[in-house]
Amino acid sequence: MDHPALITPAPEQSRSTSETQPPAIPLERHIGKIVALAASAIAAGVTDYTNCGAMTVATKIRVGDQFWELYRLRCLMVGIGAWDFDAICHEQGRRALAESCGGVNAAEERILDELVNGVMKILRGLVRLQAN
């Protein structure tokens, strides 16, 4: 006979893959935050262009600062070898953007993916420029 006090319910299974992965370390979270800030800066640039016909100087500086920080972190981490910098950027960047929005639905997740993909495309271009 089972005793009600001794039966514990099974933990609910997570439906999110990000919740099933080990927690991010502070460096990974920092990289995600920088990716999110870079995406936000690009979005501000689009707004500037829509409203003024060009990016403001303040937005250009903001975009440049975020990409400089991402480039610097990439240079530091790629040499270590155990880090998949692009994967960290994608995963943690999406997580940081979703958290800043207070959670997102499936359609909004696709938008976040496009924002992060845009940031990574620009970063890869910067890396290629520096390599030449």
Stockholm file with secondary structure:
# STOCKHOLM 1.0

chainA/1-132         MDHPALITPAPEQSRSTSETQPPAIPLERHIGKIVALAASAIAAGVTDYTNCGAMTVATKIRVGDQFWELYRLRCLMVGIGAWDFDAICHEQGRRALAESCGGVNAAEERILDELVNGVMKILRGLVRLQAN
#=GR chainA/1-132 SS CCCGGGCCCCCCCCCCHHHHSCCCCHHHHHHHHHHHHHHHHHHHHHHHHHHHSSCCHHHHHHHHHHHHHHHHHHHHHHTTSSCCHHHHHHHHHHHHHHHHTTCCCHHHHHHHHHHHHHHHHHHHHHHHHHHC
#=GC SS_cons         CCCGGGCCCCCCCCCCHHHHSCCCCHHHHHHHHHHHHHHHHHHHHHHHHHHHSSCCHHHHHHHHHHHHHHHHHHHHHHTTSSCCHHHHHHHHHHHHHHHHTTCCCHHHHHHHHHHHHHHHHHHHHHHHHHHC
//
